[in-house]
């Protein structure tokens, strides 16, 4: 609610824009009774009601590729239809929530090996590697030169310059030179 949705029709494509952001770009279908179902859009409700899959009007659209169809047929050889539908919907849900191409590769591997296909076996193959995040220690910062610079009113004293001749001292000396010329004060304003 509260969003402006625009649909732009072109000769061969259809674009859906929401608040100046392109959400969907798809091939335009011609004629009556044309339909295109993206399984990622309906999988959420089908997983909650898996028995609806058996009589779903656009069921054939829920096989994104031939590999998914072969996997479903392989599942059908294994047992009861309600459990098969639920297992296939879990695989499709995994494809919708991760990378569909990765799930398809995992399905190909399991089909070629003749292994049992299940959502858990595919999830193990598709699951990203957990990388080790190194523990970084925060470096200790010595703010003494900065405090001394501020206490001196922006112009460093000779002992400060002698003790800290690193970039901090070079920057402080540059501010002193600019102040001496009268071109800028310590805040950078013109003097």
C-alpha positions as CSV (number, residue, x, y, z in Angstrom):
1,X,0.0,0.0,0.0
2,X,1.2,3.5,-0.7
3,X,3.3,2.4,-3.7
4,X,2.8,3.5,-7.3
5,X,3.0,0.5,-9.6
6,X,3.5,1.1,-13.3
7,X,3.4,-1.5,-16.1
8,X,5.1,-0.6,-19.3
9,X,4.1,-2.6,-22.4
10,X,6.6,-2.8,-25.3
11,X,6.4,-4.8,-28.5
12,X,8.1,-7.9,-27.0
13,X,8.5,-7.2,-23.3
14,X,6.5,-6.2,-20.3
15,X,8.1,-4.3,-17.4
16,X,6.7,-3.7,-13.9
17,X,8.0,-0.7,-12.0
18,X,7.4,0.0,-8.3
19,X,8.5,3.4,-7.0
20,X,11.0,4.0,-9.9
21,X,12.5,0.5,-9.4
22,X,12.2,-2.2,-12.0
23,X,10.8,-5.3,-10.3
24,X,10.0,-7.6,-13.3
25,X,10.9,-7.7,-16.9
26,X,9.4,-10.5,-18.9
27,X,8.5,-11.6,-22.4
28,X,5.1,-10.3,-23.5
29,X,2.5,-13.0,-24.2
30,X,0.1,-12.6,-27.1
31,X,-3.4,-13.9,-27.6
32,X,-6.0,-15.2,-25.2
33,X,-5.4,-17.7,-22.4
34,X,-1.6,-16.9,-22.4
35,X,0.0,-17.3,-19.0
36,X,3.4,-17.2,-17.4
37,X,3.9,-18.4,-13.8
38,X,7.1,-17.8,-12.0
39,X,7.4,-20.5,-9.4
40,X,9.2,-18.1,-7.1
41,X,5.9,-16.1,-6.8
42,X,3.6,-19.0,-5.8
43,X,5.9,-21.4,-4.0
44,X,5.4,-19.8,-0.6
45,X,1.7,-20.6,-0.6
46,X,2.1,-24.1,-2.2
47,X,4.6,-25.2,0.5
48,X,1.9,-24.3,3.1
49,X,-0.7,-26.3,1.2
50,X,1.2,-29.1,-0.7
51,X,-1.9,-31.0,-1.7
52,X,-2.9,-28.1,-4.0
53,X,0.1,-28.9,-6.2
54,X,-1.5,-32.1,-7.7
55,X,-4.4,-30.1,-9.1
56,X,-2.8,-26.8,-9.7
57,X,-3.9,-25.4,-13.1
58,X,-0.5,-24.2,-14.1
59,X,1.4,-27.1,-12.6
60,X,3.6,-27.6,-15.7
61,X,5.0,-24.1,-15.2
62,X,6.4,-25.1,-11.8
63,X,9.1,-27.1,-13.5
64,X,11.7,-24.4,-14.3
65,X,13.8,-26.7,-16.4
66,X,13.9,-30.3,-17.7
67,X,16.1,-31.2,-14.8
68,X,13.4,-30.3,-12.3
69,X,10.9,-32.4,-14.3
70,X,13.3,-35.4,-14.3
71,X,13.8,-35.0,-10.6
72,X,10.0,-35.0,-10.0
73,X,9.6,-38.1,-12.2
74,X,12.4,-39.7,-10.2
75,X,10.6,-38.9,-7.0
76,X,7.4,-40.4,-8.4
77,X,9.1,-43.7,-8.7
78,X,10.0,-43.6,-5.0
79,X,6.6,-43.6,-3.4
80,X,3.3,-41.9,-2.3
81,X,2.1,-38.9,-4.3
82,X,1.4,-36.5,-1.4
83,X,4.9,-37.0,0.1
84,X,6.4,-36.7,-3.4
85,X,4.6,-33.4,-4.0
86,X,5.7,-32.1,-0.6
87,X,9.3,-33.1,-1.2
88,X,9.3,-31.6,-4.7
89,X,7.8,-28.4,-3.3
90,X,10.6,-28.3,-0.7
91,X,13.2,-28.6,-3.5
92,X,11.4,-25.8,-5.4
93,X,11.3,-23.7,-2.3
94,X,15.0,-24.2,-1.9
95,X,15.6,-23.1,-5.5
96,X,13.4,-20.0,-4.9
97,X,15.3,-19.0,-1.7
98,X,18.8,-19.8,-2.9
99,X,20.2,-19.9,-6.4
100,X,18.1,-22.0,-8.8
101,X,21.1,-22.8,-10.9
102,X,22.9,-24.3,-7.8
103,X,19.8,-26.5,-7.0
104,X,19.7,-27.6,-10.6
105,X,23.3,-28.6,-10.6
106,X,22.7,-30.6,-7.4
107,X,19.7,-32.3,-8.9
108,X,21.8,-33.3,-12.0
109,X,24.5,-34.7,-9.8
110,X,22.0,-36.8,-7.8
111,X,20.2,-38.0,-10.9
112,X,23.4,-39.0,-12.6
113,X,24.6,-40.9,-9.5
114,X,21.2,-42.6,-9.2
115,X,21.0,-41.4,-5.6
116,X,17.8,-40.7,-3.6
117,X,16.6,-37.2,-4.2
118,X,15.5,-35.2,-1.2
119,X,15.4,-31.6,-0.1
120,X,17.9,-32.3,2.7
121,X,20.4,-34.0,0.4
122,X,20.2,-31.0,-2.0
123,X,20.4,-28.5,0.8
124,X,23.7,-30.2,1.9
125,X,25.1,-29.8,-1.6
126,X,23.9,-26.3,-2.1
127,X,24.6,-25.0,1.4
128,X,27.3,-22.3,1.1
129,X,30.6,-22.9,2.8
130,X,30.9,-21.2,6.1
131,X,34.0,-19.1,6.0
132,X,36.0,-18.4,9.0
133,X,35.9,-14.7,10.1
134,X,39.2,-13.7,11.6
135,X,39.3,-12.0,15.0
136,X,40.8,-8.6,14.6
137,X,42.1,-6.7,17.6
138,X,41.4,-3.0,17.6
139,X,44.7,-1.1,17.6
140,X,45.4,1.2,20.6
141,X,45.3,4.8,19.6
142,X,47.5,7.3,21.4
143,X,45.6,10.6,21.4
144,X,48.1,12.5,23.5
145,X,49.5,14.5,20.5
146,X,46.0,15.6,19.6
147,X,45.3,16.6,23.1
148,X,48.5,18.5,23.3
149,X,47.8,20.2,20.0
150,X,44.3,21.3,21.3
151,X,45.7,22.5,24.6
152,X,48.2,24.7,22.7
153,X,45.4,26.5,20.9
154,X,46.0,24.8,17.6
155,X,49.6,25.9,17.3
156,X,52.1,23.2,18.5
157,X,54.8,24.0,20.9
158,X,58.5,23.1,20.3
159,X,58.4,20.1,22.7
160,X,55.3,18.7,20.9
161,X,57.0,19.0,17.5
162,X,60.2,17.4,18.8
163,X,58.3,14.5,20.4
164,X,55.8,13.8,17.5
165,X,57.4,14.4,14.2
166,X,55.1,12.0,12.3
167,X,52.3,13.2,10.0
168,X,50.5,14.8,13.0
169,X,53.4,17.2,13.5
170,X,53.7,17.9,9.8
171,X,50.0,18.8,9.6
172,X,50.3,21.0,12.7
173,X,53.3,22.8,11.3
174,X,51.4,23.5,8.1
175,X,48.5,25.0,10.1
176,X,51.1,27.2,12.0
177,X,52.6,28.4,8.7
178,X,49.2,29.2,7.3
179,X,48.3,31.1,10.4
180,X,51.6,33.1,10.2
181,X,50.8,34.2,6.7
182,X,47.3,35.3,7.7
183,X,45.6,33.3,5.0
184,X,43.7,30.9,7.3
185,X,43.2,30.4,11.0
186,X,43.2,27.0,12.7
187,X,39.5,26.3,11.6
188,X,40.3,26.9,8.0
189,X,38.5,30.3,7.7
190,X,40.1,33.1,5.8
191,X,41.8,35.6,8.0
